[in-house]
Amino acid sequence: MSAETKATGKAAAGKAAAARAERKPRAKSLTFKGLKFALPAELPDTFIFDVVEIEAAGESAGPIFRMLRSILGPEQFNVLRNAVENKAIAATEIDDFVSAVFEKYGLGLGESSASQDS
């Protein structure tokens, strides 16, 4: 194999790797109330199950926290929990936090179909 053929092959392989890297989603970050959170590049595959569970749960917050734990991971979930416990984030701001996470993925919470403004 000639040097020119090797160089052409390496250049093509480099371009292919760059194209794959461009298509691969990058991890996301979120700063909320001064705390930085690293978010996965994509929502977990189980996210759709979390959404269904949240809708079925009505007023119960349990499924929302399970979803947050699956997105944040156990360590960052504890950071969030400790921030609420230490009053760095008010418990009433969790909805804002969830909205901020969703926004990173181009999603919105939307309004309930039962909303009076619908």
N, C-alpha and C positions, 0 to 999 in steps of 0.2 A: 504494500500500500504506500502510495507516495505521500510526501509531507503535505502537499496541497489537498489531497483527499482527506487526510486526517484533520487538517485545519477546517475544512468545509464541514466535516462530520461533527466536530466539536462546536462549531458555530451554530449549526442546526440544532444540536442537542441543547445548547445554551438558550436559544430562542424558544424552543419547546418548553423548557423548564420555566422560563420567564412568563410564557403564556399561561402555563398551569398556575403559577403563583398569582397572576393577575386575577384569575377566575376564582381562586380560593379566597373565601371571605376572611377578613382580618378580625382579630379580637377587638372588642370594643371597651371603652372605659367610660365611667360615669363618676362625676364628682357631685355629691349631694351633701349640702350643709357642711362643706369642708372635708368630707370623707371621700376617699377615692376607692372605687370598686372596679375590678377587672371583670368584664363580662365576656362570655364565650362569643366566638364569631357568629354562631348561629344558635337559635333557641334549641333546647334539647328535644329529641324526638318525642319525648313524653309530654311535651307542651300541650298538645291538643287534648290529651286526657285531663290535664290540669284545668283547661278552659271548661271542659264539660263538667268536671267536678265542681268548679267554682259556680257555674250557672245553676247546678242542681242543689248546691248547699244554701242558696238564699243568703241569709244574713250571717252565716257562719264564716269566720275568718280562717279556719283551719286550712282549707284548700289553697287559699292565697299564700299562706306561709309555706306550705309544702312546695308550691310552684316557685316561690322566691328561693327556697333552699335548693331546688333543682337547678335554678339558673345561677345562683351565686356560689354554690358549693357550701359545704359545712363550715369552713373557716370564715368566709366572708359573711355568711348568715349570722354567725356568732358576733362578728363585728357590728352588724346592723342591730342585733338584739342588745348588745352592750351599749350601743349609742342611744337606744331608746331608754334603757335602764338608767344611763347616766344623764339623761335629759339633753343630750347633744342633738337628738332628733325626737320631736314630740310624737307620741303614739298616733296623734291625729294626722301626722304628716306621712304616714305609711302609704296612703292612697297616692300622694304626690310622688313618693318614691317609686311605686309600682308604675305610675304613668311615665315617669322619667326613664325607667328601664324599657318599657314598651316602645317609647319614642325612639330609642336607640336601634330598634328593629323595624322602624317604620310602621308601628302599630299604635292604635289609640284605644282607649277604654270604651269610647262611645257612650251613648245613652241607652238606658234600658228601654225596651219596647213598651214597657208599662209607664214610662215617663209621661207626665201630663203635657209636656211641651211637644211630644211627638206628633 
